[in-house]
């Protein structure tokens, strides 16, 4: 261990209040493990939004369908990176797939992830884009046309029957995909919720709360990207679509808030042995990130903004401004939610007699810079994907 | 000339025969002192600690660190000793006396109802949550009841460290794998006592 790292732990010892077990001074699941549920949450949320179009036939949301799928893919590709970087023996990562422990939630997640990536998302994207890929394979210039031929898996049939099959396939995949998306992110909540040793984590509600906040963040992210994309392309925004998606966002935030409030009230009333130290935790260590960022900035204010935008018939520009502000605040709030769960759960001793501190590194493999790069990476990947795979159906953009 | 030939004939016979006879003799000698292989199925281990006898000398914790190459720094412990002080107003104060020399807090003896030392270590649970959550089976329970970690398999995900209710695990800074009390399995299979067996007979 580098002398520097040991110094860090020595500093942390001075910030301990009360009594802690000696091994607890090191915070094991750090910033990278906060980034990971945030990213997988965006995947689940974006996919649920996309499925609204196909399964529930919400036509107004159609303009964001392809964008949602590509967003989900971009974030899904980045999702395993924080986990890989966090392992202290990353060169052995393959063991989790070759010789997994079937009783371990973490091991089984590897297979849930693989299923969702290959059996749901890639398959749905391929069926959605197949026709356009075949057309582009003919019309694009070298070498792009080769890329499109490979992406289309060398298929050439774009007759009406083939396209009807594509639509049917998408329907089936989306129906399977919705519970799969629930499983993908619910599993992350389960990994925390099943740790009976940690009363901040160990709760039956944890997978559900994680999932709802994921849906909130995913929908908010698609709104954000849709607004940015149409602005960059200097196109008029489809206000009916935007209004519809933000109303879904509103319902999702209401449900998410209700679940978190329920969790809080339940804990307080149930009053287990840990309630005193958890109270100290949220007032001393998590005050800023929980009360100010997660609840006030991340939930109450966006909720107020959305209610205001719906109730008062504001003009288009004002609505766009309000929505944009709301979705950014929501992203901050959901990131703070993940922080409060992951870091918060490690700031109190399992003896329930003391509190520790977390010192975030700036540089280093688990530092702030690494986290910011990982958070920016999906946007870079999305830009490449949008270049390659048009967000509008080719026949639509031809006629518009 | 013929003497040389006779000598060579003898040698061709002698050397292989000597080799065979020596190895036969060695085998026979080995049979006379039989090595009994250790059979884990014949044992089930436990450890008892009499709190009332512990004097908080901390020799067990020090011995453990020396025997098992645990880093000296006060952030990594396979075992440590806590002191509980119960005062008349019902307050319970806990300190870790294995952290090193402590400034003695002056306590009014009339206020102290009871005080005792509790050595803490991995409890080698019968239904270990750490074994349940390890994604790669790096940590497992042996047939004779010890919960140990295969540091060649551990990927360092730290799920086991989070799952332990007793804070018994840590990440070893040199091997970068999860580490904890192993019940001195390397000693116990040779019929020896764990390194941390109480010097004061506690």
Interface residues (C-beta under 8 A of the other chain):
Chain A: X1 X5 X6 X9 X10 X13 X19 X20 X21 X22 X23 X24 X25 X26 X28 X29 X83 X86 X87 X88 X89 X90 X92 X93 X95 X96 X99 X100 X101 X103 X104 X105 X106 X107 X110 X191 X195 X196 X197 X198 X346 X349 X350 X351 X353
Chain B: X71 X73 X74 X75 X76 X77 X80 X82 X93 X94 X95 X96 X98 X99 X120 X129 X132 X133 X134 X135 X136 X137 X153 X154 X155 X156 X157 X158 X159 X161 X162 X163 X164 X165 X166 X167 X168 X169 X170 X171 X173 X174 X176 X177
